[in-house]
Amino acid sequence: MRVRAIPSHRKIVSPRALAAVIRRLHRRRRRVVFANGCFDLLHVGHVTLLERAKRLGDVLVVAVNSDRSVRAVKGPHRPVMSQRSRTRLLAALASVDYVTVFGAPTPAALIRRLQPDVLVKGADWSADEIVGRQVVAQRGGRVVRIPLINGYSTTKLLRRIKHLSLQ
């Protein structure tokens, strides 16, 4: 039997639509994993983190900072890629089930709305820095810090590109 892949554009949903999907998943006792970030230049560190996150539950939701939000958090020269490009790339990953965009500097309101079972961040975030940890813990969920792969970061990648362009 051949399994059809979900087209990537169908994985990109609004926060409102995603909340309804997650309510249905919870009724079916599916464990929802939530990860978020800018994902400005997708690299192997991101892919590895998302693959590990997917193993923690049944459905992986990735929330992406909007272009405006990235500028507010990272500065006026970011993002490098538009939110449309970033969401399409993430949605194309087999480990990712849903992608949504949030416009605030943090995903706090989105986490409250979605009520995920597992909240994932890279281990570069200390436990007390992880936004939404209390919401997830209050409903009996888990907060998981996933170790990063040395040498991979968007900031380092951008520095390398800039260095190469100056040569």
N, C-alpha and C positions, 0 to 999 in steps of 0.2 A: 504494500500500500504506500502510495506516495503522499507525503505531507507537504502541503503548500505553505510557503513562507508568507507572512503578512507583509504586504508592501510597506516600505518604510514610512511613506507619507500618512498611512493610516494609524501609525503608532503615535503620531504627534497630535495631542488633544489639549483642549482648554482645561484649566484647573476645575471648572465647573463640571465638565463632562467626566473628567478623571475622578472626581469625588463620587459621582454616581457609579462608575465602574468599580471603584474600591469598595463601596458599600455592598455591591453584588458579590464581589470576591470574598469579603468578610463573611457574608451569609453562607457561602460555600466552604468556609473554613480554610481559605487560602491565605498564606502568609505573604504580606506585602512588604517589600524592601524598598527603602527610599534613599536615594543619593542625590546630591546637588552640587553645583559648581558652575564656573564660567565656561569651562571646556573650550577655551579660546583657540588653541591649536591642539587638536586631538593627537595624542602620542601614546606610546606603548604603556606608559605609567597609568594613563586613564583607562585604557582597554583592560589592563590587568586588574585594576581596582574594580571595575564594573563586572568583570567575570567572577571575581571573588565575591562580590556583593550578591550576585545572582544566586550563588550556591547557598546563601543564607535563607532563602525563601522560595516561594513559588513564582512570584511576579516582581520584576524590578522596574521601578519607576525612577526616572531621572528628571530632576528639575533643573532647568538652565536659566541662569541670570539673563534678563533681557539686555539688549545693547545699552540702554540707558543705565541700567543697574551696574553693568560691568564698568562703564565710565565712572560712575560714582564710587565704586570700590577700588578699581585698578588705575584710574587716571584717564586723562583726555585722549591718549593715543591708543586706547584699547576700547573695544575688542579689535582684534586683527580681522576676524571673520564675523560676518553678520549672524544674528540669532537664527535666521532662516538656515544658513549654511551649517551652523553648529548643531541645530536640532536635527537636520536631515542626516548628518554624519552619525550622530548618536543613535538615531532611529534605525540606521542601517546595520548596527551591531546586533548579532544574534542574541547576546546576553540581555539586551534592553527590550523590555516589553512595551513601555509607554514613556513618552517624553512630553514635558510641559514646560512652559516658560513662566517665570515670575518676575515682577518689576521692582519689587522692594530690594533694599540692600541685603536683607537676609530672608530665608525661606520660613521664618517663624509662623506667619499667618497661614501659609500653604500647608505646613506640617500639621497645624491645628485642624485645618479643614479636612485633610486627607486621612489623618489618624493611622499612619503606617505602623506595622508590627516591629520592623527593624529599621533603625536609622544608621546609615553608614557614612563615615568620613575617613579621610586619610589620617594616618597616625601622626602627621605633622600638626594636627589639631589636638590640644589637650582635652581631656574629658569635659572639663568645666567650660570650655570654649564652644562646645558643639551646640549650636542653636537647635532647639526643639527636643533636647534630651529629656527634659522634664515631662513634656507632653507624652512622649513614647513610653517613658518609665511608668507614668501614672496609670496607663492602661495595661501594664504588665509586659510591655515590649522590651526590646534590647537595643542598646547603642553599641555599635561595633566600630573600633578603629582598626583600619586595615593598613599594614605596613606598606610603605612606599618602596618603589624600586629605585635604588640609587642612580643618580645621574639624569633622571627624567623630571623635568618641570617646564612649564610653558615659559617662565621667566628666563631660565637657562637657555632654552631653545631660541628665544628672541634675541638674547645676547649673542649667541653663536651666529645667528643670521646677520645681525648688525656687524659683527666682527668680520664675517666673510665678505659682506658687501663693501667694506672699507678697504679690502685688499686689492 
